Amino acid sequence: METLAIGLLGFFTAGYFALAGADLGLGMLLPLLGRDRADRDRIAAALAPYFLGSEVWLVAAAGVFIGCFPELEGELFTELLPVLVLLLAGWIVRDAGLWWRVHGGRVPDVMICAGSWTVVAAWGWALAGLLGGAGGLALATVAGVALLFAAHGLGYGALRLTGEPYRRARQLAGGPGRGQTFALTGAVLAALPLLAGAGLPLRENAAAGPVLGLLVPALTAFVPVLLAAQLWLWRATARTGPREGAARTTAFFF
């Protein structure tokens, strides 16, 4: 059961980084790709249906970690408390910007961009801490993670956007090879938390057998449901123009 619990934790965490890297990265690039309201409507339409789905993977990973490795969770969360506060703050600001965007104005767009950068910086800080980085190495890790998220978001935009944002994203992502760019950055993002967490004493801090016997089968049964929902969401969110995008974003939130 310990091995299955560790596998589930790695699966959900890697899935979150690969999927959330797309919407967070695109949010980071909002001012670069969206020069006017119509452009930003297109980008918001690509983000709005997708960001909640990726966050389900994070909730699932947190559930596995808290439920199956409670002692280690307490130690690690205490050690990384400043990072978690920054992560939560950025998460709230980014999501609030997406929810409030339907009311118009530039402030929600600023919140989306600033919140995305904050969340990504927090993840870079957390990964640096898990890898034992400090000082200049930690800063380099944060910068590298931010660039990777931005590249992944760019690849996602080159696949899902339309109009001028699509043209800009495609040009920056490398033209016809944008699909390969997106796949490559997604694979690297998925591998990052696995590499950073490889040294954690998970097996030694696993919950008791009866607890794992209850949680692991339930979480395993959730995997095909989550995969099916994610696949449906990807297929259902097609490229859209500015008017349709604004209407879709409004309908999604209300």
C-alpha positions, 0 to 999 in steps of 0.5 A: 500500500505504501508503494501505491500511495507514493505512486498516487502522490507522484501521479497527481503532483506531476499531473498538476504541474503539467496541466497548471503550467499551461494556464499559469504560464499563459496568465504570466504572458497576458500583457505580452500576448494580449495588447487590447481588450479583444486579445485579452478576451481570447486569452481569458476564454482559453483560461477560464474553463481550464484552470479549475480542472488543473486545480483538482489535481493539486487538491488530489495531491494534497489529499494523498499527502495529508491523508497517507503521510500525515507526519511528514506533511506536518513537518514539511508544511511547517518548514515551507510555511512562508512559501505556502502563504505566498502560494496561497496569496497568489492563488487567491489573487489569480483566481479572483482576477479570473472571476472578476474579469467579467465586470470589466476594467484592467484591474482583473487582468493585472491580478491574473498576471501578478497572481500567476507570477506569484504562484509560479515563484512560490513553486520555484521557491518550494522546489528549491527548498526540496532540492536543498538550494540556497542563496544564488542557487535558489534564485536560479531555480526560481528563475528557471522554473518561471521560464519553464512555466512561461514556455509551457504557457506559450506552447499552450497559447499557440495551440488554443488561442486565435487571432493576434494572440495566437499569431504572437504565441505561435511566433514565440513558440517556434512556429510549426513545432509548437506542439512538440514544444508544449509536450516537451515543457509539459514533460519537464514540468511533470518531472520537476516535482518528482525529482525534488521529492525523490529524497523525501522519506515517504515510505518511512512516514506512511500512515498505518495500514488500515488508513492506507487500506481505506484511502488508497483504493478510494483514490485509485478509483478516482484516477480514471474519473479525473482522467476522463474529465480532463480529456473531455475538458480539453476536447470541449474547449476549442479555440474561440474569437473575442466575442464568443470568448467574452460570452463563454467566459461570462457564461462559465462564471455565471 
